Amino acid sequence: MRILLLRTWTTNIGNGFIDYGARAMLERAFPDAEIVETGGYPNHAADTAALWRGTRKLERMAGYSEGDYESPTHRLRRNAVNISELLDADLAVLPGCVLSRPTFRKYFETLRRLRERDIPIVIVGGGGEEYDAAERNDVAAVFDALDIEVLLTRDRTAYEAYSDLVEYRYDGIDCSLFLADRYQPPAANQAFDVHTFDKQAEPDIEGTATIIRPDHAPFDEPYHFPVGERARELVGLETPLFETENAFVSDLVTDYLFLYANADVVRSDRIHACLPALTYGNRAQFYFDTPRAHLFDRVPIDGDVTSEPIRFDMDALEREKAAQVAALEEGIATVL
């Protein structure tokens, strides 16, 4: 059996964590399968081009207007080629927080072409962004158009919002919780904490060890300077990356996993900074109010992750992972 793993885009390194974990999950469920990873960056780049074209008023005045620049079938999005479209497969797996208009806008044309060849699409670790009526309508329309029949969610909010759209559903956990099955980083030669903050100010924690400060956008500053980010920096709302002590950025997922696996404590306003640390048995504390944080209600933790650094119950986590693998096997059997 050949499985296409439809990766998204590591402009946010947390997406890489999801992709890594999704592959580990698939390897546990189907150890004899051929798993082929294909990148979603072409879709992301074409989407950016379409949206950017929509902001160019002079071009529109010159007669280049093409209507709705957010349409999934916009010409620039249709022009993008995804390698998955050039491969035969038994099914395609799309992992992560993809139940949203932005993700389906980017990936819709590729998914449609896969379905035209009768390749089933399975969503694992699925989650949304807003969970409002507009998002629900958008997701329902895509599921109907693509005849998606299998959904393993990453939190109960997503399960309750979308499980009625599919034939097979499972109230599951986030793909990144399988990271330790895929990669075990080497041990660090010194102690440190990790603080990953880009939505709010970093808290002042007394008595902490050396603090390393990762940035989860490895292809942003200092490599390019979008107008919005430059404007925020100029008015003092954004600190340039290397102006902070022990700043860290890398194009390797494994470099970030090294930090999260070796840190004594991880404090962050990013869910996918906390989850890798917890998955490797370390302590983490989460600092942000978002519907996506409901996934912490679905994992085995002792305490309130938003109030203090906590750990996973690792035995309970393994039971959850085994149950998810079994659900994945069962769900895929329904479409093959």
Buried (B, 14 or more C-beta within 10 A) or exposed (E): EBBBBBBBBBBBBBBBBBBBBBBBBBBBBBEEBEBBBBBBBBBBBBBBBBBEBBEEEEEBEEEEEBEEBBBBEBEBBBEBEBBBBEBEBBBBBBBBBBBBBBBBBBBBBBBBBBBEEEBBBBBBBBBBBEBEEEBBEBBBEBBEBBEBBBBBBBBBBBBEBBBEBBEBBBBBBBBBBBBBBBBEBEEEEEEBBBBBBBEEEBEEEEEBEEBBBBBBBBBBBEEEEEEEBEEEBEEEEBBEBEEBEEBBBBEEBEBBBBBBBBBBBBBBBBBBBBBBBBBBEBBBBBBBEEBBBBBBEBBBBEEEBEEEBBBBBBEEBBEBBEBBBEBBEEBBEEBE
